Amino acid sequence: MDFLPARVGRHYGKLEQWIFEPGVAEGVFKQYIQEGKVKVVYGHAVVGVTKTGGAISSCSAFAVDGSSGFDIYRL
């Protein structure tokens, strides 16, 4: 993974960029998530985590709008 200002800089055609639009930062963040194959669950708050060996194996979350109760996500 490269340094955020370097990746944002490529968007603007520069080596590094420290001042950028929020949408550009969001796009870079989404690229990092996609490259890392991270599952993102929006609209939920984590209330518990189970670890196996030093890695997270599952987490418990609830919908912040109260619509879907309690969910367990296995990683």
Residue pairs with C-beta under 8 A, 6 or more apart in sequence:
1 32
1 35
1 36
3 16
4 25
4 28
5 16
5 17
5 18
6 15
6 16
7 28
7 31
8 16
8 17
8 20
8 24
8 25
8 28
9 15
9 16
9 17
11 17
11 20
11 24
11 27
11 28
12 20
12 24
33 40
39 73
39 75
41 61
41 73
43 63
43 64
43 65
44 61
44 62
44 63
44 64
44 71
45 61
45 62
45 64
46 59
46 60
46 61
47 60
47 61
47 62
47 70
48 59
48 60
49 56
49 58
49 59
49 60
50 56
50 57
50 58
50 59
51 57
56 75
57 74
57 75
58 72
58 73
58 74
58 75
59 72
59 73
59 75
60 70
60 71
60 72
60 73
61 70
61 71
61 72
61 73
62 68
62 69
62 70
62 71
63 69
63 71
